Every structure is written in C-alpha cells, then in structure tokens.
C-alpha cells in the first residue's frame, strides 16, 4: 500500500467515516483499513517504542460454543466439506447460518503444507525441456496475429532455441525440433514435455501413451521423450521461466513489421543478449556452458527426419489441386485424377500416378486463402490439334465407348474440348465404372454433352469417397487378370457332399443344434429344384 492510500484512509477517518464505509469506498478489506487506522493512532499516542498493536476483541458469535465440535470433525475427517459441518452443527442445536460456519471452518481447518519444489541440476547433455507459449502481437504490416513461441532449452547450459510459429501442430513441432538440434549442435538424451497432444495422446494406468509419429521422430534422433506429471508444470521450470524473460526483454518495448521480422529480431536477440548474459542460477553465460555441454550431446544423423505431409488431392476441372483453401496448378492431362501432394514448410510438390514429380509450387503462407499459383506450362496447348490429341489419349484410357462419346461431342458441341475436360473431371467425383456406364448410355441415346452425363450419373450412381478414389487408382496398377475377382462365390449345395461323408458312420444323435443346422441348410438350399408333387404333409 502506498502513502497516498494511507493518507486517504486517515483523512476519511478524521472526517468521521466508519471503517466499513472507508473499506467499501476504497475497495479495501476492512482489516486493512483497521490496521492503518490503529497504526496511525499508535504513532500519534506519543514517543517511545511502540508496543504490540492491540488485538481486537472478537464479537461473540453463535458458533463459538461449537468450536470443539468443529475441531473434532476436522481432525477425524480432514476432507469434510463445510456443508457437512453445517449439517452436523444443526443436528446439535446450532441456530446460525452457513456463512459464519464457513468463516469458522476456514479459520480452524489446518492449512495444507505445500510440497517444496526442489530445483535439480542435470549433467551435460542429459536433459532438455520444450514447450510453447502463445501471444497476440500487433504487427505494423500484418495487423494483429496470434503466434506461438517454440522454446527448446538445454538443462545444463540453459542455452535455448526460440522461434515464433503459426501453429502448434505435429509437422511444425517436428520441424522446429530439427532447427533446435541444428542450432545447438546436437540432441539431449531426454526431453521433458507437458501433455500436448502431438507428444502424448493420453495417460493410462501404465503411464503416458505417446504419439507413435512423435516416437518415430525421437527414435530417428536417439532421444527419449518424457512426459511431466499432470498438473505439475513446475517440473519444467527451466523452460517456463525463459518465457517470462523473453516477454520482458525480447517483446517488451519493440515493434515488429511481420512474423518474419519478429523471427529475425529473435535470432539477433538470442545471439547478442540471451546467450551472453550471466544466468542468475548458473552464474555463467549460457554460451560458455554450452561449449562444455556440446561434446555430451547426441550427434545429429546424416539425414534429417522428413517432416513433410503427404496427402492425396483430386485435380479439379480447371487443373488445380487445393490445399488450405489455396489452389496449385498441375498439368492439364491429370484432370480428374487423385494425385499425391507432398507439403513442406515452403513448397507444395505434386506427383503423378507413377510417383513422378509433375508440379512444384511455392506454398502460400498460413492464413492466406483464395490464392492461385499457376504455371503456364500446365495449361492446355494453344494448338487445337495437340489439345485434341491429348483428349483422345485420356479418353482412350477409358475404353472405345469413351472415344466414341468424345467424337460425338466434338461434332455436336461448339465448345466440345472444354466439355470433354469437365467430363474427365467427373472421375474425381464418381467411380470409374459408373462414369463408363454413363458414357455408354449417352452414346446409346446420342446425348453428347457434359450435362447429359451429369444427369445420368445423378440418377444412377453415387459420389465416391476418398478411400474409393485411392482404391480405384491403386487397382489401375494391378495386372489385368487381378483387377476382377478371380474367385466367384459358390452355392452352398456344392458343399453338401462333405456333410454326407461325415454321416456315413451313422446319424448323430438329434439335438437342438442339429435341428437348427438342418433348418439353416434347408433355407440356404431354397433355390435348388424341389419335388413338390407329394403336396403338403
């Protein structure tokens, strides 16, 4: 409390205000106001050593006669609730309210002793700690954005790696780990984590269940992830405390144009401030202690872990694949196909059906939507003959009826080539066999248009799922003799001789199960010829 507040309390008291009124007007506790007034009165009483402040006499309360009862209940049942104490007192004749019982229980209940947090030091290279912290930053060029600070700290030297990122997903987390390992020149033997889902899926009775993808990453680099106890964040004090240091020293008093500019400043700050300061715990510079720790770190593998994401994308009618609401062009001949796309931090790479690279684009930043990255080489050829030859090649893959449909549409439609591309794009929505059936029907009735094919599919087929698309593409690479099911279903009557052979040694005793099996056999063989000349029994 500052002197201005004390002065205001004394001034109001001299004006005749009650302690309750002063506390309410100033937003203070009544005990606080009373303490200031009593100290002021004691100082004005005269010179000499001030004695102990007088203890105010407690006003008699209805709960006073029940103090022993409350203490006995708390001693016998340490976790008893205030409501249960109130019920017990009412049963013993207490006539007061719940509020005074609550105040007395809080006064008499023993306060639990907090478990002391013992800071422990680890030998060089033994342990690291990793965590995220989230901030909303006003960038001068990009506006207000939410960013996440990735932090990886070596336990012995306290040297750290920091980088602001856009998300806390698995690819980002793995990628920043790799950057941290490179920055620090190696990997600590173990790393502490809280219960983030990218590392720990859940906790079981046997312990934490780790994300298999993260375990594969940890195996590649040879370190052991270690999950902290639930609601025990102080276990990671070495990584939690640097966040406060970054907030007060890195972010405080600085403005940033963009996320890229923020990370540029962070790199400078790590090298010129954080690494060369005297750490208050170790009394040494983190850079100097890191020189001692680095030989004890696990050496980096020859090749870094591949953190790129591979997803299948269907090429739309315009020859683009979509990723995070942005569009990237691929060669026009792949319209309607489901192609694998490899997503890295900076690129989108699309592969053809034979896993050959067909397109490579610079990836749009996260948060940017509705943009198109188009390469002119991916567009249809300006030469009409070459364009038509490419269409014939694609329709020839679908069979002779598909080629007849193409010929008919090129003759009947003014913009037949454009409609042919839309027909090919339907392969991304419907199964190949359904599209072929629709083309056969269109040829039969002379309906040479994309709209006609779409109407046929709408009435006779249903859109396929992503799994159907992948299965269809994989089936195209199988030999011809394996594409159709070579094993047909045989009728149950073909297996009756096995039953007859088993009964050569005499009929088994009839049981309920035998009756059930006979009934089922008769039901299965219902399609076999029967002699009904005898009529009903």
C-alpha positions in Angstrom: 0.0 0.0 0.0 1.4 3.4 -0.9 1.4 6.6 1.1 -1.4 8.2 -0.9 -3.8 5.4 0.1 -2.8 5.6 3.7 -3.3 9.4 3.7 -6.8 9.0 2.2 -7.8 6.4 4.8 -6.7 8.7 7.6 -8.4 11.7 6.1 -11.7 9.9 5.8 -11.4 8.5 9.3 -10.8 12.0 10.7 -13.9 13.1 8.8 -15.9 10.6 10.9 -16.3 7.9 8.3 -16.7 4.3 9.7 -14.2 1.6 8.9 -16.9 -0.2 6.9 -17.6 2.8 4.8 -13.9 3.6 4.1 -13.3 -0.1 3.1 -16.3 -0.1 0.7 -15.5 3.2 -0.9 -11.8 2.4 -1.4 -12.2 -1.2 -2.4 -10.2 -2.5 0.5 -10.6 -5.1 3.2 -11.9 -3.9 6.5 -9.0 -5.4 8.3 -6.6 -3.5 6.1 -8.3 -0.2 6.9 -8.4 -1.0 10.6 -4.7 -1.8 10.6 -3.8 1.5 9.0 -6.0 3.5 11.4 -4.6 1.7 14.5 -1.0 2.2 13.4 -1.8 5.9 12.8 -3.3 6.2 16.3 -0.4 4.4 17.9 2.1 6.8 16.2 0.2 9.8 17.4 -0.1 8.5 21.0 3.4 9.7 22.0 7.1 9.0 21.7 8.8 5.8 22.7 8.9 2.2 21.4 5.5 1.3 20.1 4.2 -1.8 21.8 2.4 -4.6 20.0 -0.8 -3.5 18.4 -3.8 -4.3 20.4 -5.7 -7.4 19.2 -9.3 -6.6 18.6 -11.7 -8.5 20.7 -13.8 -10.9 18.8 -17.5 -10.3 19.0 -19.5 -13.2 20.4 -20.8 -15.5 17.8 -23.4 -18.2 17.7 -20.8 -20.6 16.5 -18.4 -20.1 19.5 -19.9 -23.0 21.6 -19.4 -25.4 18.8 -15.6 -24.8 18.3 -14.7 -28.0 19.9 -17.2 -29.9 17.8 -15.8 -28.4 14.6 -12.2 -29.2 15.6 -13.2 -32.8 16.3 -14.8 -33.1 12.9 -11.8 -31.7 11.1 -9.5 -33.9 13.0 -11.5 -37.0 12.3 -12.4 -36.2 8.7 -9.8 -33.8 7.3 -11.6 -33.6 3.9 -15.1 -32.9 5.3 -16.9 -30.2 3.5 -18.3 -27.0 5.0 -21.9 -28.1 4.1 -21.4 -31.4 6.1 -20.1 -29.5 9.1 -23.1 -27.2 8.9 -25.4 -30.2 8.9 -23.7 -31.7 11.9 -23.9 -28.5 13.9 -27.6 -28.0 13.0 -28.2 -31.6 14.3 -26.5 -30.5 17.6 -28.8 -27.5 18.0 -26.8 -24.7 16.1 -29.2 -22.0 15.0 -27.0 -19.8 12.9 -26.4 -19.6 9.2 -23.9 -21.2 6.8 -21.8 -18.1 6.4 -20.5 -17.9 9.9 -19.9 -21.7 9.9 -17.8 -21.3 6.7 -15.7 -18.5 8.2 -15.0 -20.5 11.4 -14.2 -23.7 9.5 -11.7 -21.8 7.3 -10.2 -20.4 10.5 -9.9 -23.7 12.3 -9.0 -26.1 9.4 -5.3 -26.8 9.3 -3.7 -25.3 6.2 -2.0 -27.9 4.0 1.7 -27.6 3.6 2.8 -27.0 0.1 5.3 -29.6 -1.2 8.5 -27.7 -1.8 9.8 -27.5 -5.3 13.4 -28.7 -5.3 15.4 -27.4 -8.3 17.7 -30.1 -9.6 20.5 -29.8 -12.0 21.3 -32.3 -14.7 24.7 -33.3 -16.1 25.8 -32.0 -19.5 23.7 -33.5 -22.4 21.4 -35.4 -20.1 18.2 -33.4 -20.4 16.3 -30.7 -22.4 12.9 -29.1 -22.0 10.5 -28.0 -24.7 7.2 -26.0 -24.6 5.1 -23.4 -26.4 3.7 -20.0 -25.3 1.0 -18.1 -27.2 1.0 -14.4 -27.8 -1.3 -11.9 -29.7 1.1 -9.4 -31.4 0.2 -6.3 -33.3 2.4 -6.3 -36.4 2.7 -3.0 -38.2 2.4 -4.6 -41.7 0.2 -7.6 -41.0 -2.1 -6.4 -38.2 -2.9 -8.4 -35.0 -2.0 -12.0 -35.2 -1.8 -14.9 -32.8 1.6 -16.6 -32.8 3.2 -19.3 -30.8 6.7 -19.2 -29.3 8.6 -22.6 -29.6 11.2 -23.0 -27.0 13.9 -25.7 -26.6 16.3 -25.3 -23.6 19.3 -27.5 -22.7 19.1 -28.2 -19.0 22.8 -27.9 -18.1 23.9 -24.9 -20.1 20.5 -23.1 -20.3 21.2 -22.2 -23.9 18.0 -22.2 -25.8 16.4 -22.0 -29.3 13.4 -19.8 -29.8 11.2 -19.3 -32.9 7.7 -17.8 -33.4 5.4 -20.1 -35.5 1.9 -20.0 -36.7 0.6 -23.3 -35.3 1.4 -26.0 -32.7 0.7 -29.0 -35.0 2.8 -32.0 -35.4 4.7 -31.0 -38.6 5.6 -27.6 -37.1 6.7 -29.2 -33.8 8.9 -31.7 -35.5 10.4 -29.1 -37.9 11.3 -26.8 -35.0 12.9 -29.6 -33.1 15.2 -30.2 -36.1 16.0 -26.5 -36.2 16.8 -26.5 -32.5 19.0 -29.6 -32.8 20.9 -27.9 -35.6 21.2 -24.6 -33.7 22.6 -26.3 -30.6 24.8 -28.8 -32.4 23.2 -32.0 -31.0 20.4 -33.6 -29.1 20.0 -34.1 -25.3 19.4 -37.7 -24.2 15.9 -36.9 -22.8 13.5 -34.1 -23.3 10.6 -33.1 -20.9 7.2 -32.3 -22.3 3.8 -31.4 -20.9 0.8 -33.2 -22.1 0.4 -31.7 -25.6 -1.4 -34.0 -28.0 1.4 -34.0 -30.6 3.6 -35.8 -28.0 1.2 -37.5 -25.5 -2.0 -39.0 -26.7 -3.4 -39.7 -23.3 -2.4 -41.1 -19.8 -3.3 -44.6 -18.8 -2.8 -46.6 -15.7 0.5 -47.8 -17.0 1.7 -44.3 -17.8 1.6 -41.9 -20.7 0.7 -43.1 -24.2 3.0 -41.3 -26.7 2.1 -40.3 -30.2 3.6 -43.0 -32.5 4.6 -40.5 -35.1 6.5 -38.5 -32.4 8.1 -41.6 -31.1 9.4 -42.4 -34.6 10.9 -39.0 -34.8 12.5 -39.4 -31.4 13.9 -42.8 -32.4 15.5 -41.2 -35.5 17.4 -38.7 -33.4 18.1 -41.1 -30.5 16.5 -39.2 -27.6 13.8 -40.2 -25.1 10.6 -38.1 -24.6 9.5 -37.8 -21.0 6.0 -36.5 -20.1 5.6 -34.4 -17.0 3.1 -35.4 -14.3 -0.3 -34.0 -14.9 -0.8 -30.5 -13.4 2.8 -30.4 -12.5 4.1 -27.6 -14.7 6.9 -26.6 -12.3 8.7 -29.8 -13.3 9.7 -27.9 -16.5 10.9 -24.7 -14.7 13.9 -24.4 -16.9 11.7 -23.8 -20.0 8.8 -22.0 -18.3 11.0 -19.2 -16.8 12.6 -18.2 -20.1 9.2 -17.3 -21.5 8.9 -14.5 -18.9 12.4 -13.4 -19.8 11.5 -13.3 -23.5 8.3 -11.3 -22.7 10.1 -8.7 -20.7 13.3 -8.4 -22.7 12.6 -9.5 -26.3 9.0 -8.5 -26.8 8.8 -5.5 -24.4 9.5 -2.1 -25.9 9.8 -3.4 -29.5 7.5 -3.3 -32.6 7.6 -5.8 -35.4 6.5 -5.4 -39.0 5.7 -9.1 -39.6 6.2 -12.6 -38.3 9.3 -12.9 -40.5 10.7 -9.7 -39.0 9.9 -10.9 -35.4 12.0 -14.1 -36.0 14.8 -12.1 -37.5 14.9 -10.0 -34.3 14.7 -13.2 -32.2 17.8 -14.6 -33.9 19.7 -11.4 -33.2 18.4 -11.4 -29.6 19.5 -14.9 -28.9 23.0 -14.3 -30.1 23.6 -10.9 -28.6 21.5 -10.9 -25.4 20.2 -14.3 -24.2 23.3 -16.4 -24.9 25.9 -13.9 -23.5 24.1 -12.8 -20.3 25.1 -14.0 -16.9 22.5 -16.6 -15.9 21.2 -16.0 -12.4 21.2 -19.7 -11.5 24.4 -20.9 -13.1 26.3 -17.6 -12.7 27.8 -18.2 -16.1 27.0 -17.3 -19.7 24.8 -19.9 -21.5 27.2 -19.8 -24.4 30.2 -20.7 -22.2 28.4 -23.6 -20.5 27.2 -24.8 -23.9 30.8 -25.2 -25.0 31.2 -27.7 -22.2 27.9 -29.4 -22.8 28.1 -29.8 -26.6 30.5 -32.8 -26.6 28.0 -34.7 -24.5 25.1 -34.2 -26.9 23.9 -36.9 -29.2 25.3 -36.3 -32.7 22.9 -35.4 -35.5 22.1 -38.1 -38.1 23.5 -37.9 -41.6 20.0 -37.1 -43.0 17.3 -35.1 -41.1 13.9 -36.6 -40.4 11.4 -35.9 -43.2 8.5 -34.0 -41.6 6.7 -33.3 -44.9 3.0 -34.2 -45.1 1.7 -36.3 -48.0 -1.9 -36.0 -48.9 -4.0 -37.1 -51.9 -5.7 -34.3 -53.8 -8.2 -34.6 -56.7 -7.4 -32.4 -59.7 -10.4 -30.3 -60.4 -11.9 -29.4 -63.8 -9.6 -26.3 -64.1 -6.5 -28.4 -63.5 -5.8 -27.3 -59.9 -5.3 -29.1 -56.6 -6.5 -27.4 -53.4 -4.6 -27.1 -50.1 -5.7 -24.9 -47.2 -8.1 -23.1 -49.4 -5.4 -22.2 -52.0 -5.0 -23.7 -55.4 -1.9 -25.0 -57.2 -1.9 -25.9 -60.9 -0.9 -29.3 -62.3 -0.6 -30.5 -66.0 -4.0 -30.4 -67.5 -3.9 -34.0 -68.6 -4.3 -35.1 -64.9 -7.8 -33.6 -64.6 -10.0 -36.0 -62.5 -7.1 -37.9 -61.0 -6.3 -38.2 -57.3 -2.6 -37.3 -57.0 -0.3 -37.4 -54.0 0.9 -34.0 -52.9 3.9 -33.5 -50.6 3.6 -30.5 -48.4 6.8 -29.0 -46.9 7.3 -25.8 -45.0 7.8 -23.7 -48.1 6.6 -25.9 -51.1 3.7 -27.9 -52.5 5.0 -30.8 -54.7 2.6 -32.9 -56.7 3.4 -36.3 -58.1 1.8 -38.3 -60.9 0.3 -41.8 -60.8 3.8 -43.3 -61.2 5.1 -41.1 -58.4 6.9 -38.9 -60.8 7.0 -35.1 -60.0 4.6 -33.2 -62.2 4.3 -29.9 -60.4 6.2 -27.8 -57.8 4.9 -24.6 -56.3 5.9 -22.2 -53.5 3.5 -22.7 -50.7 1.2 -19.8 -49.7 1.7 -18.7 -46.0 -0.8 -20.0 -43.4 -3.7 -17.6 -43.1 -3.7 -16.6 -46.8 -6.7 -18.1 -48.7 -8.3 -17.9 -52.1 -5.0 -17.6 -54.0 -3.9 -19.4 -57.1 -0.4 -20.5 -58.1 -0.5 -21.3 -61.9 2.3 -22.3 -64.3 1.7 -21.7 -67.9 3.2 -25.0 -68.9 0.4 -26.7 -67.1 -2.4 -25.2 -69.3 -3.8 -26.9 -72.4 -1.8 -26.4 -75.5 -2.8 -23.5 -77.8 -2.5 -25.8 -80.7 -6.0 -27.3 -81.3 -4.7 -30.5 -82.8 -2.3 -31.1 -79.9 -5.2 -30.3 -77.5 -7.4 -32.8 -79.2 -4.7 -35.5 -79.3 -4.3 -35.1 -75.5 -8.0 -35.5 -75.0 -8.1 -38.6 -77.2 -5.3 -40.1 -75.2 -7.2 -39.6 -71.9 -10.5 -40.9 -73.3 -8.7 -43.9 -74.9 -7.7 -44.9 -71.4 -11.4 -45.2 -70.6 -12.2 -47.5 -73.5 -13.7 -47.5 -77.0 -17.1 -46.2 -76.0 -15.5 -43.2 -74.3 -13.7 -42.4 -77.5 -17.0 -42.7 -79.4 -18.5 -40.3 -76.9 -15.6 -37.8 -77.4 -16.0 -37.9 -81.2 -19.8 -37.3 -80.9 -19.3 -34.4 -78.5 -16.7 -32.7 -80.6 -19.1 -32.8 -83.6 -22.2 -31.8 -81.7 -20.8 -29.2 -79.3 -19.2 -25.9 -80.2 -17.0 -26.0 -77.1 -16.6 -29.7 -77.1 -13.0 -29.7 -75.9 -13.9 -27.7 -72.8 -16.8 -30.0 -72.1 -14.5 -33.0 -72.5 -12.3 -31.6 -69.7 -15.4 -31.4 -67.5 -16.3 -35.0 -68.2 -12.8 -36.1 -67.3 -13.1 -34.1 -64.0 -16.1 -36.3 -63.1 -13.6 -39.1 -62.4 -12.8 -37.2 -59.2 -16.4 -37.4 -58.1 -17.7 -40.7 -59.4 -16.3 -44.2 -59.7 -14.6 -45.1 -63.0 -17.2 -47.9 -63.7 -20.1 -45.5 -63.1 -18.7 -42.9 -65.5 -18.1 -45.6 -68.1 -21.7 -46.8 -67.7 -22.9 -43.2 -68.1 -20.9 -42.7 -71.3 -22.2 -45.9 -72.7 -25.8 -44.8 -72.1 -25.1 -41.3 -73.5 -23.7 -42.9 -76.7 -26.7 -45.2 -77.0 -29.1 -42.3 -76.9 -26.9 -39.8 -78.8 -26.7 -37.4 -75.8 -23.2 -36.0 -76.5 -22.9 -33.3 -73.7 -21.4 -33.0 -70.3 -24.8 -32.1 -68.8 -26.3 -35.3 -70.1 -23.5 -37.4 -68.5 -24.0 -35.5 -65.2 -27.8 -36.1 -65.3 -27.2 -39.8 -65.9 -24.7 -40.1 -63.0 -27.0 -38.2 -60.7 -29.8 -40.7 -61.2 -27.8 -43.9 -61.5 -24.7 -43.5 -59.3 -23.5 -42.0 -56.0 -20.4 -39.9 -55.4 -17.4 -41.9 -54.3 -15.5 -41.4 -51.0 -11.8 -40.6 -50.7 -11.0 -44.2 -49.9 -12.8 -45.3 -53.0 -10.7 -42.9 -55.1 -7.4 -44.2 -53.7 -8.5 -47.9 -54.1 -9.5 -47.2 -57.7 -6.2 -45.6 -58.5 -4.2 -48.4 -56.9 -6.3 -51.0 -58.8 -5.3 -49.4 -62.1 -1.7 -50.5 -61.5 -2.6 -54.2 -61.0 -2.3 -56.8 -63.8 -5.4 -57.3 -65.9 -6.1 -60.7 -64.5 -6.1 -59.4 -61.0 -8.5 -56.5 -61.5 -11.6 -58.6 -61.4 -12.3 -61.0 -58.5 -10.9 -64.4 -59.8 -12.8 -66.4 -57.1 -16.6 -66.5 -57.5 -19.0 -67.3 -54.7 -20.1 -71.0 -54.8 -23.6 -72.1 -53.8 -23.9 -74.0 -50.5 -25.2 -77.1 -52.4 -21.7 -77.6 -53.7 -20.6 -78.5 -50.1 -23.4 -81.0 -49.3 -21.2 -84.0 -50.1 -19.0 -83.0 -47.2 -21.9 -83.3 -44.9 -23.0 -86.7 -46.4 -19.4 -88.1 -45.9 -19.5 -87.1 -42.3 -22.7 -89.1 -41.7 -21.5 -92.4 -43.3 -20.8 -93.8 -39.8 -24.4 -93.4 -38.7 -26.6 -90.4 -37.9 -25.5 -88.4 -34.9 -28.0 -88.1 -32.1 -30.5 -85.3 -32.8 -30.1 -82.2 -30.7 -31.5 -78.7 -30.8 -28.3 -77.5 -32.6 -28.8 -80.2 -35.2 -32.3 -79.1 -35.8 -31.1 -75.5 -36.2 -28.4 -76.5 -38.6 -30.9 -78.6 -40.7 -33.2 -75.6 -40.8 -30.4 -73.4 -42.0 -29.3 -75.9 -44.6 -32.9 -76.1 -46.0 -33.1 -72.4 -46.1 -29.8 -72.0 -47.9 -30.8 -74.6 -50.5 -34.1 -73.0 -51.2 -33.0 -72.2 -54.7 -32.4 -75.9 -55.5 -35.1 -77.8 -57.5 -37.6 -79.5 -55.2 -40.2 -82.2 -55.8 -43.5 -80.8 -54.6 -45.7 -83.4 -56.2 -46.5 -85.0 -52.9 -48.1 -81.8 -51.7 -48.1 -80.6 -48.2 -47.7 -83.2 -45.4 
